[in-house]
Structure formats: C-alpha cells, structure tokens
Amino acid sequence: MSRQDPARRVVCITGAGRGLGASLARRFGKGRFDVVLAARTAPEIDALAEELGDAGVGTLAVQTDVRLAIECERLVDATMAEFGRLDVMINNAGVAVYGPAEDIGPSDVDLMLDTNLKGAVFGSLAAYRAMRAQPVPAGGVRGRIINIASVAGKRFLPNLW
C-alpha cells in the first residue's frame, strides 16, 4: 500500500541499521519526513522501522548492499513506489578495516572502496535519476544528496585503514 502524502518529505538513509544512520533516521522522523531505512542487516532496520512506525513515522525498510549498483537502484525504486518521491538521499553506509598495515590485504581494500566509494556513487546516481524525474516543487529544488564521510579522514586513528 502506498503512503504518498504531499505535506511530508521523504529521506532515504543507507547504513541506517545502527550508529549515525539510525540516529539520523530518528531525527528526521521527528520532523516532517517519512524515512526509508537501508542496510545489509535486515533485523536492525526492521526493528528501527517498527520503532519509528510506532511513533507515527512513515517508514520503509529495504535490505540493501550499496556495493551493488542494482541494489541501490532497487532501493530508490522501492522508495518511489512507496512514497512517490525522494527529497533527501543520505549515503551513510561505510566500513573500516582495523589492524596493522601488514595485515591489510586486497580483499580489505576492495571492501572499503566498494562500500565507502562505490556505495556513495551508486546511491547518488540512483537518487539523482529519481530526483531529476520529479516535478520541480516550490523553491525549485527537486532533492538533495548528502554524502557522509568518516572522522578518520580528518584525524589519525591507530590501526584504522
């Protein structure tokens, strides 16, 4: 069943299962936003969707692996089918590998690049395509894309790659 309410806005958050993503979902839910929760871990986003739903927030939980472009497209397609719009896309999913440099292997690098870089690009592209197809609302902005970066980019954290 579709829940399309023109008075509300829709935010989609990747990495919403815990940490910053879950906090963002709760905060947006307190505003005039319906919240789409995306993460690889379905039980976490399902529980958060139930919590937000009990508080009267329109929610949709979509198990998503942002490392795959097709999954990001599926996420945005599900958002559009459920709510008919996408106003804010927050690319928050991220991973880090901890340990001594000599223990970091090619699969660790692939995991970080696929999630942290490709995931943000794939999420942004999927959201952009949907936002471009939306009518221009009052104010002239079809949507916003926010990419979250780790604090590790600004300060030294031992054994963090």
N, C-alpha and C positions, 0 to 999 in steps of 0.2 A: 504494500500500500504506500502510495506517495504522500509525502508531507511537505507540500510546497506552499510556504507562507511568505508572501512578498514583503511583509513587515520585518522578517528576520533575515539575517545573513548566514552564510554557510562557510565554515572553516574546515579544512582538511589538514590533519596533522600526522606526519609519519613519525615513527618511533614513539607512539603515544602510549605504549604499554606501561611505562614507568618513568621516573625521573622528570626531567624538564618537560618532555612531551605530555605526560599525564598532568603535570601542573598547568601547562598551557591550556589543555583541554578543560580543566576545571575552571580556570579563569575566564576563558571565552564563553563557557557555558553559563557563567553568571551574568554575562552581557546579553545582547540580543542576537546570539549566534546559536545555530544548530551546529553540532560537532560531528565530524567524520573522523574516526579513530583508525589508524593503520599501524600495524606492527606484524612481525613474523610470529609472535606469540599470541595466538587467539585467546587463550584463557584470560590473559591480562586485559586485553581491550574489551573482551566480553564483560568482564567484571566492572570495568570503568564505564562502559556504556550503560550497564544496569544502574550503577550509582548515579550517573548524570540523568538518566531517564527517570529515576525516582524523584529527582529534583525538578522535573518538568522540562528538561532539555531534550530537544530532538537529537537523536544520535543514530549513528550507523557505524558498526564495527566491521572492518574489512581486513581479513588476514592478507598481508601484502609483503612480498620480498622486493624491496626497492632496487635490488641489484639486477632485476629483470625489467626491461622496458615494458614488456607486455603486461606485467603485474601493475605497473604504475598507470598504464592506460586503463586497465580493468578497474582500478581504484577510482579514477576520475569518472569513468563511465558509470560506476555504481553510485557515485555521488550525484551525478546529473540525473540519473534515473530516479533516485530517491527524493532529491530536493529541488531539482530543476535549475540549479545554479551552483556556482562556486565563486565565492568572493575572496577568500584568502587561502593560499596554499602554503603550509609551513613544512619545509623539508628539514626535519629534525633528526631523522634516523642516522645513527652513527655508531661506529665501533672503533675500539683502540686495542692494540696488542701491547701487552706489558711483558717486559723481560729484558735480559741483557741482549745487546745488539747481535752477539754471535749466535743467539738462538732464534733470531728472526729469519724466517725463510720466505721463499717466493709465494707460498700459499697465504702467509700472513699479509704480505704486501697486496696481493690480489684481493683479499677480503676487505682490507681498509679502502683501497681505491674503488672497488666495486660498490661498496656501501656508501662511503663518505663523498666520493666524487660523482661516480656514475648515478648513484641513487638520487642525488640532488639534481643532476642534469635531467634524468628521466622523469622525475617528479615535476620539474619545472616545465619541461616540454609538454607533458600530458596536460598540466593545468593551463598552460598558455593556449593550447589549441582549444580547450573548452571555453576559456575566458574570451578569446577572440570571437567566438561564435555567439556569445551572449549579446543581448541588446545593450546599448550604452545607457546606463542609468543616469539619473540626475546627478550632477557632479562630474560626469564624463569619465569615470574610472570603471573599467569592466572587472577588475580584480587586482589583487596584489600577491606577489610571490615573495616569501621570506625564507632565506637560507640560514640555518643556524650553524655556527662554527664553534669548535671546541676552544675552551680556555687554553688548551695545550698549544695553540697557535701563538699565544702571547707570553706564556711563561714556561719555564723549564719544569718538567716533571720527571724525576728519575725513572728510568726503565720504561718509559712510555714511548711507543712508536706510532 
